[in-house]
Amino acid sequence: MQLLSPENFNEYELIDCGDFEKLERFGAYITIRPEPQAVWSKKLSPAEWEKTAHVKFIQKGNNSGEWMKLKQMPDKWQISYQVKSQKSKGSSQLNFKLSLTSFKHVGIFPEQAVNWKYIYDSIQRLTPNPSPPGEGRVKFLNLFAYTGAASLAAKAAGADVTHLDSVKQVVTWARENMEQSGLTDIRWIVEDALKFVKREVKRENKYHGIILDPPAYGIGANGEKWKLEENIQEMIFNVLQLLDEKKHFLILNAYSLGFSSLIIENLLKDFAKDKLETGELFLHSKTSLKLPLGVFGRFRNF
C-alpha cells in the first residue's frame, strides 16, 4: 500500500489541521473549512488560525453553510498547477477558477494532483511521437468529473476527452477552467454516470484511460440515487469492459469515511493482476501532520 501526496503544488498549501477543521492556502487566500478526518488537535492556536485566515466556512446543515469573511477577499479567484510528465521535460499549466460555494468546496481537491500527474504521464506515454499514419488519439473518460481538473490534465497531454458529471453547474465550471487553461474540444456530458457507462458497453465503445472518483452519496441528472457501497461493484464491472484491450490505464478514487484501500484492491485485482497499485492520498501540513483524503487504486497496461 502506498501513501501519496502532491509535490510542487506552489499555489496550494495545507497550513494546519485538527479539531475537525483544516487551514489551507489557495493562491493568495487562506480558508478555514470543516474536515471530518482531522480528529486530532490543532498544532497552531485558534487565535493563530483566525489571524491567518481570510474566510471561514460555518456549517449549517450536513454539507451546506455559509462563509464568514475575516479579511477582505473576492468571492471568486484563480490558481494554477504545473503538471509534468516523467516521459518528457515538458509541462502544461492548468488554471482553475475557485469560488466560495455553499457546500464548503472551492472547486478543487488538491490531493488529486497526484492523479492529474499520473494521467498526464500515462497519456504522453501512450501517444507516439510522431504518430504513425492512421494512429488514433488516446481516448480518455472522466466520470464523476466535478470541475474537470483530471479532464484538463488529459487534454493538455493530447487525449480526446469525455467529461461526465450529473450536475450541469459544475460541468459549466469545468468548461470555464478549460478555457482559462487555453484548451479546447472536451466533450461535455451531463448525465448519470452508471447509465452512461452501461450504454457505452452496449455500444462497444473503448477508452485507453478512465478515472472515476465517485462520491459516498449522490443524485444523478434525473434523480438517480448513488450510494458508494451499493453501486460501486456494478460500476466497476461495466467500467472495466470499456478499457481498450491492448493498452489502457484506470484510476479509482474514493473518499468515504471507513472505505478501505483493501476494498479497492478486491474490486480491481482480478483484472489488473500484478500491475495494481493501491493506497491512500494525503496532504502534508506545514505543521507536520498528514491528513488522509481518500483511497485509490490504479493500474496501467503498456
TIPAVEX-421540 format. One record per residue (C-alpha): residue in one letter; x, y, z. Coordinates in steps of 0.5 Angstrom, whole numbers, plus 2048, in hexadecimal, padded with zeros to 3 digits. Layout:
<pts>
AXYZ ...
</pts>
This chain:
<pts>
M800800800 Q8038077FE L80280E801 L8028137FC S80281B7FD P8028207F8 E8098237F6 N80B82A7F4 F80482D7F4 N8068347F5 E7FF8377F6 Y7FC8337FB E7FF831802 L7FC82E808 I7FE83280E D7FB82E813 C7F5829815 G7F282781B D7EB82781F F7E7825819 E7EA82B815 K7EF82D810 L7F383380F E7F5834807 R7F8839803 F7F58397FC G7FA83E7F8 A7FA8457FC Y7F4843800 I7F383F806 T7ED83B808 I7EA83780E R7E683180D P7E382B810 E7E7825810 P7E481E813 Q7EA81A812 A7EE81F817 V7EC81C81D W7F381E821 S7F4825824 K7F782B820 K7FE82D820 L7FD834820 S7F9838825 P7F183A823 A7F4841823 E7F984081E W7F483D819 E7EF84381A K7F5848819 T7F8844813 A7F184280F H7ED84780A V7E784380B K7E483D80F F7DE83880D I7D9838812 Q7D5831811 K7CD832812 G7CB82B80F N7CE82480D N7D3828808 S7D082F807 G7D183580A E7D483C809 W7DA83F809 M7DD84580E K7E284980C L7E784B811 K7EB84F80C Q7EA853805 M7EA84E7FF P7E684C7F9 D7E18477F8 K7E48447F2 W7EB8447F0 Q7F083F7EC I7F683B7EE S7FA8377E9 Y7FE8307E9 Q80482E7E5 V8038277E3 K8098237E1 S80B81C7DD Q8108177DF K8118167D8 S81381D7D6 K8168237D9 G80F8277D6 S80A8297DA S80382D7DA Q8008327DE L7F98307E1 N7F48367E3 F7EF8357E8 K7E983A7EA L7E883A7F1 S7E183C7F5 L7DE83C7FC T7D98377FB S7D3836800 F7D682F800 K7DC830803 H7E082F7FD V7E48347F9 G7E48307F2 I7EB82C7F3 F7ED8267F7 P7F58277F8 E7F68207FA Q7F481E7F3 A7FA8217F0 V7FD81A7F1 N7F88177EC W7F981D7E7 K80081C7E6 Y7FF8147E5 I7FA8167E0 Y7FE81B7DC D8048167DC S8008107DA I7FD8137D4 Q8048167D2 R80780F7D2 L80180C7CE T8028127C9 P8078107C4 N80B8167C1 P80B8177BC S8048137BB P80480D7B5 P7FF80E7B0 G7F880D7B2 E7FA80C7B9 G7F480E7BD R7F58137C3 V7F48117CA K7ED8117CD F7EC8137D4 L7E68127D8 N7E58167DF L7DF8147E3 F7DC8187E9 A7E181D7E6 Y7DF8237EA T7E282A7E8 G7E78267E3 A7EE8267E5 A7EF81F7E3 S7EC8217DC L7F18277DB A7F78227DD A7F581D7D8 K7F38227D3 A7FA8267D4 A7FD81F7D3 G7FA81F7CC A7F481A7CD D7ED81A7CA V7E981B7D1 T7E281A7D3 H7E081D7DA L7DA81B7DD D7D681E7E3 S7CF81E7E5 V7CF8257E8 K7CE82A7E2 Q7D18307E6 V7D882C7E7 V7D882A7E0 T7D88317DE W7DD8337E3 A7E282E7E0 R7E18317D9 E7E38377DC N7E98347DF M7EA8317D8 E7EA8387D5 Q7EE83B7DA S7F48367D9 G7F48377D2 L7F18307D0 T7EB82F7CB D7E78297C9 I7E58257CF R7DE8217CE W7DA8237D4 I7D481E7D6 V7CF8207DC E7CC8197DE D7CC8147E3 A7D38107E3 L7D08097E3 K7CB80A7DE F7D080D7D9 V7D58077DB K7D08027D9 R7CE8057D3 E7D68057D1 V7D77FE7D2 K7D17FC7CD R7D48017C8 E7DA7FD7C9 N7DE8047CA K7E58037CD Y7EA8087D0 H7F18087D2 G7F080C7D8 I7EB80C7DD I7EB8107E4 L7E580F7E9 D7E48137EF P7DD8117F2 P7DA8157F8 A7D88117FE Y7D18137FC G7CE8177F6 I7C88187F2 G7C88177EA A7C681C7E5 N7BF8197E5 G7BE8187ED E7C28117EC K7C580F7F3 W7CC80D7F4 K7CF80A7FA L7D68087FA E7D68017FE E7CF7FF7FA N7D18017F3 I7D98017F2 Q7D97FA7F0 E7D47FB7EB M7D88017E8 I7DF7FD7E8 F7DC7F77E5 N7DA7FC7DF V7E08017DF L7E57FB7DE Q7E17F97D8 L7E28007D5 L7EA7FF7D5 D7EE7FE7CF E7F07F77CE K7F77F97CC K7F97FF7D0 H7F68027D6 F7F68057DD L7F18067E2 I7F080A7E9 L7EB8097EE N7EB80E7F4 A7E680E7FA Y7E58137FF S7E1810804 L7E280F80C G7E380880D F7E5806806 S7EB802806 S7F0801800 L7EF7FA801 I7E87FA7FE I7EB7FE7F8 E7F07F87F8 N7EB7F37F8 L7E77F67F2 L7ED7F77EE K7F27F27EF D7EF7EC7EA F7EF7F17E4 A7F57F57E6 K7F97EF7E9 D8007F17EB K8007F87E8 L7FB7FA7ED E7FE8007F2 T7F98027F8 G7FA8067FE E7F880D801 L7F88147FE F7FA819804 L7FC820805 H802822809 S80182880D K80782E80F T80682B816 S808824814 L801821814 K7FF81C80F L7F781D80D P7F481780A L7F0819804 G7EE812800 V7F080B7FE F7F280A7F7 G7F38047F2 R7F78057EC F7FA8017E6 R7FC8017DF N7FE7FC7DA F8037FF7D5 
</pts>
